[in-house]
Amino acid sequence: MQQASRAIDRPLWRGRIEQEWRERRVVWLAGPRRLGKTTLVRSLPDIAYFDCDLPSVRRDADDTEAFLRRHRGRRIVLDEIHRLADPSALLKIAADHFPDVHVLATGSSMLGASARFRDTLAGRKRTVRLLPVLHRELSAFGIGSPERRLLHGGLPEQLTATGLPEKDFAEWIEAFWARDILELFSIGKRYSFLRFLELLWAQSGGLCELTKFTAPCEASRQTLANYLDIFAATGVVHVLRPFATHPTREIVAMPKVYAFDTGFVCHARSIDSLRVDDKGPLFEHLVLDELLFEAGAEEIRHWRDKQKHEVDFVWTPRGRPPVAIECKWRVARFDPTAMHSFATLHPKAAFWLVAEDRHSWTTRRYGAIELTECGPEHLPELMARHRRR
């Protein structure tokens, strides 16, 4: 049984949308279903809201120019815009010919992820990628300990459920297939597609070697590569490319794949209560979300050398030294060996340890490297400082 759902104010995301609206008049709010996109956009001030699931709204928007003329000088929200007959045409016309109309479009799929969006609107839009409830937002949801966020996940309704919402995870997967995939993509084999997604979630945070999935998924490597592109485009996984400048000594091609939400990782692994060894790998996902919010996916990589030393994340801000980031549930579990290997190849890098039990940030020396230890809540300040170096 779940608690009655209640709208939680998310000023962090409202501020991000307003910021992007100041840069471009067309903003795309992307992200998997049930992250709270509708609740978020309806909390924006001075907007005209349209639910494109409604036939009356779709008919109204068929005459694009007339629709936009009626809303001159307004900020309009087109929720589930992929339900329109030609959504990209509407956004392009709005961007090119209606300078007094601001449009916020939402959908479970990324703009341009399918043939339904024939124009990528390059240079005409900004994209905000909504993430599950961030570590820094937990207190607003009445969550005092991150363990609940790890187990239940960060979809607002599932996070606040009184019990573990196992049926909700299964229903979400069915809705993802029926509404996000069948409506937008030509996928022939439901079993192979969803089995691959389940296996990726189960090994979330691991290297993705496609050939090892071909037999259990009954699909070719190329088919799985196409599926992975769709998973990334629809936001149900994060694909991190390797950071490498020494190709003879570092992994240069194989990505790491993370599930978009820890609740689905636990569902795929049949975890109904957290063991000590579960918390550290799941905590990585919370840190990744914070990094993605602050920096964007294009700046976040992973690192591994050919001696199998690994660093969880590498932040690569333009014009600044890279930052090697390790994540630990407890500081005491940190082993600096991989950081030393990274420093050998990248001596100008900065080194951060993000731990759940570190409630202030400090620096500590481990041999030749100086390491900054912090909690997830300190990342925005540390990242801003590093950009100013």
VEXLOGU-949657 format. One line per 3 residues: number of its first residue (from 1); their letters; for each residue x, y, z of N, C-alpha, C. Coordinates in steps of 0.2 Angstrom, whole numbers. Example, Ala and Ser with C-alpha at 12.3 -4.5 7.8 and 13.67 -1.06 7.14 Angstrom:
<nodes>
1	as	66,-28,39,62,-22,39,66,-16,39  64,-11,35,68,-5,36,64,0,39
</nodes>
This chain:
<nodes>
1	mqq	4,-6,0,0,0,0,4,6,0  3,11,-4,6,17,-4,3,23,-1  7,28,1,4,34,4,1,38,-2
4	asr	-4,42,0,-7,46,-5,-2,51,-7  -2,51,-14,4,55,-17,3,62,-16  8,66,-15,8,73,-13,13,76,-18
7	aid	12,82,-20,16,86,-24,22,89,-20  28,87,-21,34,90,-18,37,95,-22  38,101,-19,41,107,-22,48,105,-24
10	rpl	50,106,-30,57,104,-32,60,111,-35  62,116,-31,64,122,-34,71,121,-38  75,116,-36,81,115,-40,80,114,-47
13	wrg	75,111,-49,73,109,-56,69,115,-59  65,118,-55,61,124,-58,66,129,-60  71,130,-56,77,135,-57,81,133,-63
16	rie	82,127,-64,85,125,-70,81,126,-77  75,125,-76,71,126,-82,70,134,-84  70,138,-79,69,145,-80,76,147,-83
19	qew	82,145,-80,88,146,-83,89,145,-90  86,139,-92,87,137,-99,82,141,-104  76,143,-101,71,147,-105,74,154,-106
22	rer	79,156,-102,82,163,-103,87,162,-109  90,156,-110,94,155,-115,91,154,-122  86,150,-122,82,148,-128,74,148,-126
25	rvv	70,149,-131,63,150,-130,60,143,-131  63,138,-133,61,131,-133,65,127,-129  62,124,-124,66,119,-119,62,113,-119
28	wla	66,107,-119,64,100,-119,65,98,-112  60,95,-109,61,92,-102,61,85,-104  66,81,-103,67,74,-105,68,70,-99
31	gpr	66,64,-100,67,59,-94,62,53,-94  64,48,-91,59,42,-91,53,44,-87  48,40,-89,41,41,-86,42,40,-78
34	rlg	37,44,-75,36,43,-68,41,47,-64  45,51,-67,50,55,-63,47,61,-60  41,63,-62,37,69,-60,38,75,-64
37	ktt	38,73,-71,39,79,-76,32,83,-76  26,80,-76,20,84,-76,19,88,-70  21,85,-64,20,89,-58,25,95,-58
40	lvr	31,94,-60,36,99,-60,34,105,-65  31,103,-71,30,108,-76,23,112,-73  19,109,-70,13,112,-68,14,117,-62
43	slp	20,116,-59,22,120,-53,25,127,-56  26,127,-62,29,133,-65,24,139,-65  26,145,-63,22,151,-63,20,153,-70
46	dia	14,156,-71,12,159,-77,13,155,-84  10,149,-83,11,144,-89,4,142,-91  3,141,-98,-3,138,-101,-1,130,-102
49	yfd	-5,126,-99,-3,119,-99,-7,115,-103  -4,111,-108,-8,107,-112,-6,99,-112  -10,95,-111,-9,88,-110,-10,85,-117
52	cdl	-5,83,-121,-5,80,-128,-8,73,-128  -9,70,-122,-13,64,-122,-20,65,-124  -23,71,-123,-30,72,-124,-31,73,-132
55	psv	-36,70,-135,-38,71,-142,-39,78,-143  -43,82,-139,-44,89,-140,-38,93,-141  -33,92,-137,-27,95,-138,-23,94,-144
58	rrd	-23,87,-146,-20,86,-152,-23,89,-158  -30,89,-158,-34,92,-164,-32,100,-164  -32,103,-158,-31,110,-158,-24,112,-160
61	add	-19,107,-159,-12,109,-161,-11,106,-169  -16,103,-172,-15,101,-179,-13,107,-183  -17,113,-182,-15,119,-186,-10,123,-182
64	tea	-4,121,-183,2,124,-179,2,131,-178  1,135,-184,2,142,-184,-4,145,-180  -10,143,-181,-16,146,-178,-15,144,-170
67	flr	-13,138,-168,-12,137,-161,-7,142,-158  -1,143,-161,4,147,-158,2,154,-158  -2,156,-164,-4,163,-164,-9,165,-158
70	rhr	-13,160,-156,-18,161,-150,-14,161,-144  -7,159,-144,-4,160,-137,2,164,-137  2,169,-142,7,174,-142,8,177,-135
73	grr	15,179,-133,16,182,-127,15,177,-121  15,171,-122,13,166,-116,19,161,-116  19,158,-110,23,152,-109,19,146,-109
76	ivl	20,142,-114,16,136,-114,19,129,-113  16,125,-110,19,118,-109,15,113,-113  19,109,-117,16,104,-121,18,97,-118
79	dei	14,94,-114,16,88,-110,15,82,-114  20,77,-115,19,71,-119,19,73,-126  23,78,-128,22,81,-135,23,76,-141
82	hrl	26,70,-139,27,65,-144,21,62,-147  15,63,-143,8,61,-145,6,65,-151  9,71,-152,6,75,-158,8,72,-165
85	adp	5,74,-170,6,71,-176,13,73,-179  15,79,-178,21,82,-180,24,86,-175  27,83,-170,29,88,-164,35,92,-166
88	sal	40,89,-170,46,93,-172,44,99,-176  39,99,-180,37,105,-184,34,110,-180  30,108,-175,28,113,-170,33,117,-167
91	lki	38,113,-164,44,116,-160,48,121,-165  49,118,-171,53,122,-176,50,129,-178  43,128,-179,40,135,-181,40,139,-175
94	aad	39,137,-169,39,141,-163,45,145,-162  51,141,-163,57,144,-162,59,149,-168  57,148,-174,59,152,-179,54,158,-181
97	hfp	48,157,-179,43,162,-181,39,165,-176  39,163,-169,35,166,-164,40,168,-158  44,173,-159,48,175,-154,45,177,-147
100	dvh	39,178,-147,36,180,-141,32,174,-137  33,168,-140,31,162,-137,36,158,-134  36,156,-128,41,151,-124,37,144,-124
103	vla	41,139,-126,38,133,-126,42,128,-122  39,124,-117,42,119,-114,38,112,-116  42,108,-119,40,102,-121,42,96,-117
106	tgs	38,91,-115,40,85,-111,39,79,-115  42,74,-113,41,67,-116,46,62,-113  43,56,-113,48,51,-110,54,49,-114
109	sml	54,51,-120,59,50,-125,63,56,-126  69,55,-128,73,61,-129,71,64,-136  71,70,-137,70,73,-143,75,71,-149
112	gas	72,68,-154,77,66,-159,78,58,-158  75,55,-153,77,48,-152,73,43,-157  69,46,-161,65,42,-166,63,45,-172
115	arf	61,42,-177,59,45,-183,53,50,-183  50,49,-177,44,54,-176,47,61,-176  53,62,-174,56,69,-173,61,70,-179
118	rdt	58,72,-184,63,73,-190,67,78,-190  67,83,-186,71,89,-185,74,89,-178  80,89,-178,83,89,-171,83,96,-168
121	lag	81,101,-171,81,108,-168,88,110,-166  93,108,-169,100,110,-167,100,117,-167  103,120,-161,104,127,-160,97,131,-158
124	rkr	92,127,-158,85,131,-157,82,129,-150  85,125,-146,82,122,-140,87,121,-135  85,121,-129,89,118,-123,86,112,-121
127	tvr	90,107,-118,87,101,-115,88,101,-107  83,100,-103,84,98,-96,82,91,-95  87,87,-93,86,80,-92,84,79,-84
130	llp	78,77,-83,76,76,-76,78,70,-74  81,70,-67,84,64,-64,79,62,-58  80,56,-56,77,54,-50,79,58,-44
133	vlh	75,58,-39,76,62,-33,83,62,-31  86,68,-31,93,69,-29,95,68,-22  101,66,-20,103,66,-13,101,72,-10
136	rel	102,78,-13,101,84,-10,94,86,-9  89,82,-12,82,83,-12,79,79,-7  82,74,-4,79,69,1,75,73,7
139	saf	78,78,10,75,81,15,68,84,13  67,86,7,61,89,5,56,84,4  58,78,3,53,72,3,52,68,9
142	gig	55,71,15,54,68,21,58,62,22  64,61,18,68,56,19,74,57,23  75,54,28,81,56,33,87,52,31
145	spe	86,46,28,92,42,27,92,40,20  98,40,17,98,38,10,97,30,8  97,26,14,96,19,12,89,18,9
148	rrl	84,22,11,77,21,8,78,23,1  81,28,-1,82,30,-8,86,25,-12  91,22,-9,94,16,-13,89,11,-14
151	lhg	85,9,-10,81,3,-10,75,4,-15  71,10,-13,65,11,-16,66,15,-23  72,18,-24,73,22,-30,71,29,-29
154	glp	72,33,-34,71,40,-34,65,42,-38  60,38,-40,54,40,-43,50,42,-37  47,48,-37,44,51,-31,39,47,-28
157	eql	34,44,-32,29,40,-29,32,33,-26  37,30,-29,40,24,-26,44,26,-20  47,32,-20,52,34,-14,47,35,-8
160	tat	41,37,-9,37,39,-3,32,33,-2  33,27,-5,28,22,-4,30,19,3  24,17,7,25,14,13,29,8,13
163	glp	27,4,8,31,-3,8,35,-3,1  39,-8,0,43,-9,-6,38,-10,-12  38,-5,-17,33,-5,-22,35,-10,-28
166	ekd	35,-16,-26,38,-21,-31,33,-21,-37  27,-21,-36,22,-21,-42,23,-15,-47  25,-10,-43,25,-3,-47,31,-4,-52
169	fae	37,-7,-50,42,-8,-55,40,-12,-61  37,-18,-60,34,-22,-65,30,-18,-70  25,-14,-67,20,-10,-71,24,-5,-75
172	wie	29,-2,-72,33,3,-75,36,0,-82  39,-6,-81,42,-9,-87,37,-10,-92  31,-12,-91,26,-14,-96,24,-7,-99
175	afw	23,-2,-95,21,5,-98,27,8,-103  33,7,-100,39,9,-105,39,5,-111  37,-1,-111,37,-5,-118,31,-3,-122
178	ard	25,-2,-119,19,-1,-123,19,7,-125  21,11,-121,20,18,-123,26,22,-125  32,20,-123,38,24,-125,41,20,-131
181	ile	41,13,-131,44,10,-136,40,8,-142  34,5,-141,30,3,-147,28,9,-151  26,15,-148,24,21,-151,29,24,-155
184	lfs	36,23,-153,41,27,-156,46,23,-160  47,17,-159,52,13,-162,49,7,-165  53,4,-170,52,-2,-173,56,-8,-170
187	igk	53,-11,-165,57,-16,-161,53,-22,-162  57,-27,-165,54,-34,-167,53,-38,-161  57,-39,-157,57,-44,-152,57,-41,-145
190	rys	51,-42,-142,50,-39,-135,54,-42,-130  55,-49,-130,59,-53,-126,66,-50,-126  69,-50,-131,76,-48,-132,77,-41,-129
193	flr	73,-37,-131,73,-30,-129,73,-29,-121  68,-32,-118,67,-31,-111,72,-35,-107  74,-41,-110,79,-45,-106,85,-42,-106
196	fle	87,-38,-111,94,-35,-112,93,-29,-107  88,-25,-106,87,-20,-101,88,-23,-94  84,-28,-93,85,-31,-86,92,-33,-84
199	llw	95,-36,-89,102,-38,-88,107,-32,-87  106,-27,-90,110,-21,-89,109,-18,-82  102,-18,-80,101,-15,-74,104,-20,-68
202	aqs	104,-26,-69,106,-31,-64,114,-30,-63  117,-28,-69,125,-27,-68,126,-20,-68  122,-16,-66,123,-8,-67,129,-6,-64
205	ggl	133,-2,-67,139,0,-65,145,-4,-67  144,-9,-71,149,-13,-74,150,-12,-81  156,-14,-84,158,-13,-91,153,-17,-95
208	cel	151,-14,-101,146,-17,-105,150,-20,-111  151,-27,-111,153,-30,-117,148,-34,-120  146,-31,-126,139,-33,-129,139,-41,-131
211	tkf	145,-43,-133,145,-50,-135,143,-55,-129  144,-54,-123,142,-58,-118,134,-58,-117  130,-53,-120,123,-53,-119,120,-56,-125
214	tap	123,-58,-130,120,-60,-136,116,-67,-135  119,-72,-132,116,-78,-130,110,-78,-126  110,-74,-120,104,-74,-115,99,-70,-118
217	cea	100,-65,-123,95,-61,-126,93,-63,-132  96,-68,-135,94,-71,-142,94,-66,-147  99,-62,-147,100,-56,-152,107,-55,-154
220	srq	108,-53,-160,115,-51,-162,118,-45,-159  124,-45,-159,128,-39,-156,126,-33,-159  124,-32,-166,122,-26,-168,115,-24,-166
223	tla	111,-29,-165,104,-28,-163,105,-25,-156  109,-28,-151,110,-26,-145,113,-19,-145  117,-17,-149,120,-10,-150,115,-5,-151
226	nyl	110,-7,-156,104,-3,-157,100,-2,-151  99,-7,-147,94,-7,-141,98,-2,-136  104,-3,-135,108,1,-131,107,9,-132
229	dif	107,10,-139,106,17,-141,99,20,-139  94,15,-140,88,17,-138,87,18,-130  90,14,-126,90,14,-119,93,21,-117
232	aat	99,23,-120,102,29,-118,98,35,-120  95,34,-126,91,40,-129,84,41,-125  82,36,-122,76,36,-118,77,37,-111
235	gvv	83,37,-109,86,39,-102,85,34,-97  84,27,-99,83,22,-94,90,19,-92  95,21,-96,102,20,-94,107,26,-95
238	hvl	112,26,-91,117,31,-93,123,27,-95  126,29,-101,132,26,-104,138,30,-103  142,28,-100,148,32,-98,154,29,-103
241	rpf	157,34,-107,163,32,-111,169,32,-107  174,28,-109,180,29,-105,184,35,-106  188,37,-101,193,43,-101,199,40,-103
244	ath	203,42,-108,209,39,-110,213,43,-114  219,44,-112,224,48,-116,230,44,-118  231,38,-115,236,34,-116,233,27,-119
247	ptr	232,26,-125,228,20,-127,232,14,-126  239,14,-126,242,8,-125,242,5,-117  239,10,-113,239,8,-106,232,8,-103
250	eiv	227,11,-106,221,13,-104,215,9,-108  210,8,-105,204,5,-109,201,11,-113  200,11,-119,198,16,-124,191,16,-127
253	amp	188,10,-127,182,9,-130,176,6,-126  177,2,-121,172,-1,-118,168,3,-113  162,5,-114,158,9,-109,156,6,-103
256	kvy	155,10,-98,151,7,-92,144,9,-93  139,5,-90,132,7,-91,129,7,-84  125,12,-82,122,13,-76,114,13,-77
259	afd	111,10,-73,103,11,-73,102,18,-71  96,20,-73,94,27,-72,92,28,-64  90,22,-61,87,23,-54,89,17,-50
262	tgf	91,18,-44,93,12,-40,87,7,-38  81,10,-38,75,5,-37,75,0,-42  76,1,-48,76,-4,-54,82,-8,-53
265	vch	88,-6,-51,93,-10,-50,92,-16,-44  89,-13,-39,87,-18,-34,81,-23,-36  77,-20,-40,72,-25,-43,75,-30,-48
268	ars	79,-28,-52,83,-33,-56,87,-38,-53  90,-36,-47,94,-40,-43,90,-44,-37  83,-43,-37,79,-46,-32,81,-45,-25
271	ids	83,-38,-24,85,-36,-17,79,-33,-14  77,-36,-8,72,-33,-4,74,-30,2  80,-30,4,83,-27,10,91,-26,8
274	lrv	93,-21,11,100,-19,9,105,-22,14  110,-26,11,116,-28,14,121,-23,14  126,-23,18,132,-19,18,135,-18,12
277	ddk	136,-24,8,140,-24,2,135,-21,-4  129,-20,-3,124,-17,-8,125,-10,-8  126,-7,-2,126,0,-2,131,4,-6
280	gpl	137,2,-6,142,6,-9,141,6,-17  140,0,-20,138,1,-27,132,5,-29  127,4,-25,121,8,-26,122,16,-25
283	feh	126,17,-20,128,24,-18,131,28,-24  135,24,-28,138,27,-34,133,30,-39  127,27,-39,122,30,-43,119,37,-41
286	lvl	119,37,-34,117,44,-31,122,49,-33  129,47,-32,134,52,-34,134,54,-41  133,49,-46,132,50,-53,127,55,-55
289	del	121,54,-51,116,59,-53,118,66,-51  121,67,-45,123,74,-43,128,76,-49  133,72,-51,137,74,-56,134,76,-63
292	lfe	129,72,-64,125,73,-71,121,80,-70  119,81,-64,115,88,-64,120,94,-64  126,93,-61,130,99,-61,134,100,-68
295	aga	136,94,-71,140,94,-77,137,92,-83  132,88,-83,130,85,-90,134,78,-91  130,74,-95,133,67,-97,139,68,-101
298	eei	140,73,-105,146,73,-110,152,74,-106  152,77,-100,158,78,-96,160,72,-91  156,67,-90,157,62,-85,159,56,-89
301	rhw	165,53,-87,168,47,-90,169,42,-84  172,36,-86,174,31,-81,182,30,-83  185,27,-79,192,25,-81,194,18,-78
304	rdk	198,15,-83,201,8,-81,207,7,-85  213,5,-82,219,4,-86,219,-4,-87  224,-6,-91,224,-13,-93,227,-17,-88
307	qkh	229,-15,-82,230,-19,-76,224,-19,-72  218,-17,-74,212,-18,-71,211,-13,-65  215,-8,-64,214,-3,-59,208,2,-62
310	evd	203,3,-57,197,7,-60,196,13,-55  194,18,-58,191,24,-55,184,25,-57  179,26,-52,172,26,-53,170,31,-59
313	fvw	172,37,-58,170,43,-62,176,47,-63  177,50,-69,181,56,-71,177,61,-74  178,67,-70,174,73,-73,179,77,-77
316	tpr	177,79,-83,182,82,-88,179,89,-90  180,94,-86,178,100,-87,182,103,-93  179,107,-98,183,110,-103,188,115,-100
319	grp	194,114,-102,199,119,-100,202,118,-93  200,113,-90,202,112,-83,205,105,-82  209,103,-77,212,97,-77,206,92,-75
322	pva	207,86,-77,202,81,-75,201,79,-67  196,77,-65,195,75,-58,193,68,-58  197,64,-54,196,57,-53,192,57,-47
325	iec	186,53,-47,181,53,-42,180,46,-40  181,44,-33,179,38,-31,173,38,-26  169,33,-26,163,34,-21,163,28,-16
328	kwr	162,29,-10,162,24,-5,156,26,0  153,20,2,148,21,7,151,24,14  157,21,15,161,23,21,168,25,19
331	var	171,30,22,177,32,20,182,27,22  181,23,27,186,18,29,187,12,24  183,12,19,183,7,14,187,9,8
334	fdp	190,15,8,194,18,2,201,15,2  202,13,-4,209,10,-6,212,15,-11  218,18,-10,220,23,-14,224,20,-20
337	tam	224,14,-21,229,11,-26,227,13,-33  220,13,-35,218,15,-42,220,22,-43  219,26,-38,220,33,-38,227,35,-40
340	hsf	232,31,-37,239,31,-38,241,29,-45  237,24,-48,238,22,-55,236,28,-60  230,31,-58,228,36,-62,233,42,-62
343	atl	235,44,-56,240,49,-55,246,48,-59  248,42,-60,254,41,-64,253,43,-71  248,42,-74,246,44,-81,243,51,-82
346	hpk	240,54,-76,237,60,-77,239,64,-71  246,67,-70,248,70,-64,245,76,-63  242,80,-67,239,86,-66,231,85,-63
349	aaf	229,79,-63,222,78,-61,221,80,-53  215,81,-52,213,82,-45,209,75,-43  209,74,-36,207,68,-34,202,69,-28
352	wlv	196,66,-29,190,67,-24,188,60,-22  186,60,-15,183,54,-13,176,56,-10  171,53,-13,164,55,-10,161,50,-6
355	aed	160,51,0,157,46,5,151,48,8  147,43,10,141,45,13,142,47,20  147,45,23,148,47,30,153,53,31
358	rhs	154,56,26,158,62,26,154,68,26  153,72,32,148,77,32,151,84,32  158,84,31,161,90,29,167,88,24
361	wtt	170,93,21,175,91,16,182,93,19  186,89,17,193,90,20,198,87,15  204,89,16,210,86,11,214,81,15
364	rry	217,76,12,221,72,15,226,69,10  232,68,12,237,66,8,238,58,8  238,55,2,240,48,2,246,48,-3
367	gai	252,47,0,258,47,-4,259,53,-8  259,52,-15,260,58,-20,254,62,-21  248,59,-19,242,63,-21,238,66,-15
370	elt	235,72,-17,231,75,-12,224,74,-13  221,71,-9,214,69,-10,209,73,-6  204,76,-9,198,79,-6,193,74,-4
373	ecg	191,74,2,186,69,5,180,74,6  174,71,4,168,75,4,162,71,4  156,74,6,149,70,5,146,73,-2
376	peh	141,69,-4,138,71,-10,135,79,-10  133,81,-4,131,88,-4,136,93,-5  142,91,-5,148,96,-6,150,97,-13
379	lpe	147,92,-18,150,92,-25,148,99,-28  142,102,-28,141,108,-31,147,113,-30  148,114,-23,153,119,-21,160,117,-24
382	lma	162,111,-23,169,109,-26,169,109,-33  164,108,-37,164,108,-44,165,116,-46  161,120,-43,162,127,-45,169,130,-43
385	rhr	172,128,-38,179,130,-36,183,127,-42  183,121,-44,187,118,-48,187,122,-55  181,123,-57,180,127,-63,183,134,-63
388	rr	184,137,-57,187,143,-57,195,143,-56  198,137,-56,205,136,-55,209,139,-60
</nodes>
